[in-house]
Amino acid sequence: MQTEIKRHVTNARMSRAVEFGNLVFVGGQTSDNDDSDIRTQTRGALAKIDKYLEMVGTDKSRILSAQIWLSDIDADFDAMNEVWDAWVEKDCGPARATVEAKLAGPLLRVEIAVVAAK
């Protein structure tokens, strides 16, 4: 049985969201306010995730896994988690990994990717 792959908000390099079967893959999201603090950047990335999940007919309560990259885990882990904890649905915490990484832009502090069920 073949399942269709649906790609959303695409360009030559990537898609922002990809549907396959009952799964939705949202690529790494960053804030549009890349010169702001970690809380603002985290809220911005999570708002984009909400938008893409809604676009494909699901929501954050259906997130299965999340990967979070921080440019400075020592400085930003606790503040990022404050925003994350306020955003994630009660009793719906996904499997999650958080690591430190050099991000695509020098002012970026956080990038988040998720996989959700439809």
C-alpha positions as CSV (number, residue, x, y, z in Angstrom):
1,M,0.0,0.0,0.0
2,Q,1.4,3.3,-1.0
3,T,0.8,6.5,1.1
4,E,1.0,9.9,-0.5
5,I,3.6,12.4,0.7
6,K,2.2,16.0,1.1
7,R,4.7,18.8,1.3
8,H,3.7,22.3,2.6
9,V,5.4,25.7,2.2
10,T,8.2,24.3,0.0
11,N,11.2,25.8,-1.8
12,A,14.1,24.2,-3.6
13,R,15.8,23.3,-0.4
14,M,13.1,22.2,2.1
15,S,9.5,22.0,3.2
16,R,8.2,23.5,6.4
17,A,5.9,20.6,7.0
18,V,5.6,17.2,5.5
19,E,2.7,14.7,5.9
20,F,3.1,11.0,5.5
21,G,0.3,8.7,6.6
22,N,-0.9,9.9,10.0
23,L,2.4,11.7,10.8
24,V,3.4,15.3,10.3
25,F,7.0,16.4,10.3
26,V,7.6,20.1,11.0
27,G,11.1,21.2,10.1
28,G,13.3,23.3,12.5
29,Q,11.6,26.6,13.3
30,T,13.3,29.7,14.5
31,S,11.9,33.1,15.6
32,D,11.6,35.9,13.1
33,N,12.9,38.2,15.9
34,D,16.4,36.8,15.8
35,D,17.9,39.7,17.7
36,S,15.7,39.1,20.7
37,D,16.1,37.2,24.0
38,I,15.6,33.4,24.4
39,R,12.1,33.7,25.7
40,T,10.9,35.8,22.7
41,Q,12.7,33.6,20.3
42,T,11.2,30.4,21.8
43,R,7.7,31.9,21.7
44,G,8.3,32.8,18.0
45,A,9.5,29.3,17.1
46,L,6.5,27.7,18.9
47,A,4.0,30.0,17.2
48,K,5.3,28.9,13.8
49,I,5.0,25.2,14.9
50,D,1.4,25.9,16.0
51,K,0.7,27.5,12.6
52,Y,2.1,24.5,10.6
53,L,0.3,22.0,12.7
54,E,-3.0,23.8,12.3
55,M,-2.3,24.0,8.5
56,V,-2.3,20.2,8.3
57,G,-5.2,19.6,10.7
58,T,-3.5,18.8,14.0
59,D,-2.2,20.6,17.1
60,K,0.4,20.6,19.8
61,S,-1.5,18.0,21.9
62,R,-0.6,15.5,19.2
63,I,3.2,16.1,19.2
64,L,5.1,12.8,19.5
65,S,8.7,14.1,19.6
66,A,10.6,17.3,19.7
67,Q,14.2,18.2,19.0
68,I,15.5,21.5,20.4
69,W,18.8,23.1,19.6
70,L,20.2,26.0,21.7
71,S,23.2,28.0,20.8
72,D,24.1,28.4,24.5
73,I,22.5,25.6,26.6
74,D,24.1,26.9,29.8
75,A,22.7,30.4,29.4
76,D,19.3,29.6,27.8
77,F,18.1,26.2,29.0
78,D,16.1,27.3,32.0
79,A,14.4,30.3,30.3
80,M,13.6,28.3,27.1
81,N,12.0,25.6,29.4
82,E,9.8,28.3,31.1
83,V,8.3,29.2,27.7
84,W,8.1,25.5,26.6
85,D,6.4,24.4,29.8
86,A,3.8,27.2,29.5
87,W,3.1,26.2,25.8
88,V,3.1,22.3,25.9
89,E,-0.3,20.8,26.6
90,K,-0.9,19.4,30.1
91,D,-0.1,15.6,30.2
92,C,1.0,15.7,26.5
93,G,4.7,16.2,26.8
94,P,6.5,14.6,23.8
95,A,9.7,12.6,23.8
96,R,12.2,15.4,23.6
97,A,15.9,16.0,23.2
98,T,17.7,19.3,23.8
99,V,21.3,19.9,22.7
100,E,23.7,22.8,22.2
101,A,24.5,23.5,18.6
102,K,25.9,26.3,16.3
103,L,22.7,27.6,14.6
104,A,22.4,29.0,11.1
105,G,22.6,32.6,12.1
106,P,24.8,34.3,14.7
107,L,21.8,35.9,16.6
108,L,19.7,32.7,16.6
109,R,19.4,31.2,20.1
110,V,16.9,28.4,19.5
111,E,15.6,26.1,16.8
112,I,12.8,23.5,17.3
113,A,11.5,20.6,15.1
114,V,8.6,18.3,15.9
115,V,6.9,15.2,14.7
116,A,3.1,15.0,15.4
117,A,0.3,12.6,14.8
118,K,-2.7,13.7,12.8
